[in-house]
Amino acid sequence: MKDITFKAMAITNEIDLNKIAIHCGIPKKYTWEQPLILRGDILKSILNKDIDALQQVLVFSFGSVVFVNHTLRDEMTKFLKFIQTFEPAIELQPAERYTDDYSLHIEEIDSMELTDKYVVVAKYEFFYPELIATVLAKSVALEKIEEQLGKIHDDLEMMIVRLEKGKLRVGNKELARTTAKIVRHEYNTLAYIMILDKPDLTWTNSTASQFYDGMMDFFELNDRFKILKSKTDILYHILEGFSNISHSIRGLFVEWIVVILIVIEVVLTILQIVGWIPSH
């Protein structure tokens, strides 16, 4: 059996699979954890060319697309343009910024062999393409989120630099914007990629479960998820510190205004008593 190739891309944060399924005439309601698998006549109608039995495209709700046995760039671009008709916000130019290439080799070996570029198994099983695609899809989506988290860190670093220069006040809008970025980052990580959730078929097939767990461990998805989670918690603590400083400064400012008003009122009263200001 020939090698099976995979190319995974993280192209956006969210894809509505049900819109695509309805357009393709697929009578199924998709949940977040299920990929939309397009093959055969449906994929042929999208790409306008003949498709072999092993060619397919898996689309994931968290914004990743995995091409199986598709090597032509034109085919991939055409498919991404098809997805763009349902998700206009997708930008095609940086589509290959977060990608990973992988392959499945079938050889006579005693045990599975995993590397950065391929996995070797002794016998082909029907679940291999979907499970490999799922791990790759999560990996490139995490790569995208890791970069987004870096940008949030940069924003906070600029705020810290201002704090070091004695510019203590942080505007409510700026705090709200940064908080929204962190919440969105955490939502994309926890709710959409669902690193800890396993595909349904792994619950009914022990071989599939072992293979998936091995792929997850090799790509360190759980460890990367934990690191992202801890970094997010640190961001929240930093942002909470900025918020406390900002609120304290505002509270101090209000207190000084009240003191100044009281002093003005006392001075005016004294001036009236001594007759420098006529009383009304």
C-alpha positions in Angstrom: 0.0 0.0 0.0 1.3 3.5 -0.9 2.0 6.1 1.8 -0.9 8.3 2.8 0.0 12.0 3.1 -1.5 14.7 5.3 -1.4 18.4 5.2 -3.0 20.3 8.1 -3.8 24.0 8.1 -5.2 26.3 10.8 -7.1 28.9 8.8 -9.4 30.5 11.3 -10.9 30.3 14.8 -14.2 28.7 13.9 -16.0 27.0 11.0 -19.7 26.3 10.9 -19.7 22.7 9.7 -23.5 22.4 9.4 -23.6 25.2 6.8 -21.2 23.2 4.6 -22.9 19.9 5.3 -26.3 21.3 4.2 -24.8 22.7 1.0 -23.2 19.3 0.3 -26.5 17.5 1.0 -25.2 15.6 4.0 -28.1 14.8 6.3 -26.3 15.1 9.6 -26.1 17.5 12.5 -22.5 18.1 13.4 -21.3 18.8 17.0 -18.1 20.6 17.9 -16.1 17.4 18.4 -17.0 15.8 15.0 -15.0 16.6 11.9 -16.8 17.0 8.6 -15.2 14.4 6.2 -15.6 15.2 2.5 -14.7 12.5 0.0 -15.9 10.8 -3.2 -18.6 12.5 -5.3 -19.0 15.4 -2.9 -15.3 16.3 -3.0 -15.3 15.7 -6.7 -18.0 18.3 -7.2 -16.1 20.8 -5.1 -12.8 20.4 -6.9 -14.2 19.6 -10.3 -11.9 16.6 -10.8 -11.8 12.9 -10.3 -11.0 11.8 -6.7 -9.4 8.4 -5.7 -10.7 6.3 -2.8 -8.1 7.5 -0.3 -8.4 11.2 -1.0 -10.4 13.2 1.5 -10.6 16.5 3.3 -11.4 16.8 7.0 -12.8 20.1 8.2 -12.8 20.8 12.0 -15.1 23.3 13.8 -12.1 24.9 15.5 -10.8 26.2 12.2 -8.5 23.6 10.9 -8.6 21.8 7.6 -6.6 18.6 6.8 -6.0 17.4 3.2 -5.4 13.6 2.9 -3.5 12.5 -0.2 -3.8 15.9 -1.8 -0.4 17.2 -3.0 -1.5 19.9 -5.6 -1.5 23.4 -4.3 -4.3 24.4 -6.7 -6.6 21.7 -5.3 -6.0 23.0 -1.8 -6.5 26.7 -2.8 -9.7 25.8 -4.6 -11.0 24.0 -1.5 -10.1 26.9 0.8 -12.0 29.3 -1.5 -15.0 26.9 -1.2 -14.8 27.2 2.6 -14.4 30.9 2.3 -17.9 31.2 0.7 -19.2 30.0 4.1 -16.7 31.9 6.3 -15.9 35.2 4.5 -13.6 36.3 7.3 -11.0 33.7 6.3 -7.9 35.2 4.7 -6.4 32.9 2.1 -3.0 34.6 1.9 -1.7 33.5 5.3 -3.5 30.1 5.1 -0.2 28.2 5.1 1.3 30.1 8.0 0.2 27.4 10.5 0.7 24.1 8.8 2.1 20.6 9.3 2.9 17.9 6.8 2.8 14.3 7.8 2.5 10.8 6.3 1.5 7.2 7.2 3.8 4.3 6.1 2.7 0.7 6.1 5.6 -1.7 6.6 6.2 -5.1 8.2 7.4 -4.0 11.7 6.8 -5.3 15.2 5.5 -2.1 16.7 4.4 1.4 15.7 7.1 3.9 15.0 6.4 7.6 15.5 8.6 10.4 14.1 8.2 14.2 13.5 7.3 13.6 9.8 5.6 10.2 9.6 4.2 7.2 11.5 4.9 3.6 10.6 2.4 0.8 11.3 2.4 -2.9 10.3 -1.2 -2.9 8.9 -3.6 -0.4 7.6 -6.7 0.3 9.7 -9.7 2.3 8.6 -9.4 4.8 11.6 -5.8 5.9 10.9 -6.6 8.8 8.5 -9.2 10.4 10.8 -7.1 10.0 14.0 -3.9 11.3 12.4 -5.9 14.2 10.9 -7.5 15.0 14.2 -4.1 15.2 16.0 -2.6 17.3 13.3 -5.6 19.6 13.2 -5.3 20.2 17.0 -1.6 20.7 16.7 -1.7 23.4 14.1 -4.6 25.1 15.9 -2.6 25.2 19.1 0.4 26.6 17.1 -1.9 29.4 16.0 -3.2 30.1 19.5 0.4 30.0 20.9 1.3 32.8 18.5 -1.8 34.8 19.5 -0.9 34.4 23.1 2.5 35.8 22.3 0.9 38.9 20.9 -1.2 39.3 24.1 2.1 39.0 26.1 3.6 41.8 24.0 0.6 44.1 24.7 0.9 43.5 28.4 4.7 44.0 28.3 4.0 47.5 26.8 1.7 48.2 29.7 4.4 47.0 32.1 7.0 49.3 30.5 4.6 52.3 30.9 4.2 51.3 34.6 7.9 51.3 35.1 8.1 54.8 33.6 5.6 55.9 36.3 2.6 56.1 34.0 0.3 54.3 36.4 -3.1 54.9 34.8 -4.6 52.3 32.5 -7.8 53.2 30.6 -10.9 51.1 31.0 -11.1 50.5 27.3 -7.5 49.3 27.2 -8.1 46.9 30.1 -11.4 45.7 28.5 -9.7 45.1 25.2 -6.8 43.1 26.7 -9.3 41.1 28.9 -11.4 40.3 25.8 -8.3 39.0 24.0 -7.4 36.7 26.9 -11.0 35.5 27.3 -11.1 34.8 23.5 -7.8 33.0 23.7 -9.0 30.8 26.5 -12.3 30.1 24.8 -10.6 29.1 21.6 -8.3 26.8 23.5 -10.8 25.2 25.9 -14.1 25.2 24.1 -13.1 24.8 20.5 -10.0 22.7 20.2 -11.0 20.5 23.1 -7.6 18.9 23.5 -8.7 16.6 26.3 -11.7 15.2 24.3 -11.1 12.0 22.4 -12.8 11.0 19.1 -15.9 8.8 19.4 -14.4 5.8 17.7 -11.6 5.6 20.3 -14.2 4.7 22.9 -15.3 1.6 21.1 -12.0 0.4 19.6 -9.1 -0.2 21.9 -6.5 -0.3 19.1 -7.8 3.1 17.9 -7.6 4.4 21.4 -4.0 3.3 21.9 -3.0 4.8 18.5 -4.6 8.1 19.3 -3.1 8.3 22.7 0.4 7.6 21.2 -0.1 10.3 18.7 -1.3 12.8 21.3 1.7 12.0 23.5 4.2 12.3 20.7 2.9 15.7 19.6 2.8 16.7 23.3 -0.7 18.2 22.9 -1.6 17.7 26.6 1.6 19.3 27.8 1.2 22.2 25.3 -2.4 22.7 26.5 -1.3 22.8 30.2 1.4 25.4 29.4 -1.1 27.5 27.5 -3.5 27.2 30.5 -0.8 28.2 33.0 0.3 31.2 30.8 -3.3 32.3 30.6 -3.7 32.2 34.3 -0.5 34.3 34.7 -2.0 36.8 32.2 -5.2 37.1 34.3 -3.1 37.7 37.5 -1.1 40.4 35.7 -4.2 42.0 34.3 -5.8 41.9 37.8 -2.8 43.8 39.2 -3.2 46.5 36.5 -6.9 46.8 37.3 -6.2 47.1 41.0 -3.6 49.8 40.4 -5.9 51.7 38.0 -8.8 51.5 40.4 -6.7 52.6 43.4 -5.5 55.6 41.4 -9.0 56.6 40.5 -10.1 56.1 44.1 -7.2 58.3 45.3 -8.1 60.9 42.7 -11.7 61.1 43.8 -10.6 61.4 47.5 -8.3 64.3 46.6 -11.1 66.0 44.7 -13.4 65.7 47.8 -10.6 67.1 50.0 -10.0 70.0 47.7 -13.7 70.8 47.5 -13.9 70.7 51.3 -10.9 73.0 51.6 -12.5 75.4 49.1 -15.7 75.4 51.0 -13.9 76.1 54.3 -11.9 79.0 52.8 -15.0 80.5 51.3 -16.8 80.3 54.7 -13.8 82.0 56.5 -13.7 84.7 53.9 -17.4 85.4 54.4 -16.9 85.5 58.1 -14.1 88.1 57.9 -16.2 90.1 55.4 -13.9 89.7 52.4 -16.7 88.0 50.5 -20.3 89.3 50.9 -22.7 86.7 52.1 -25.9 86.2 50.1 
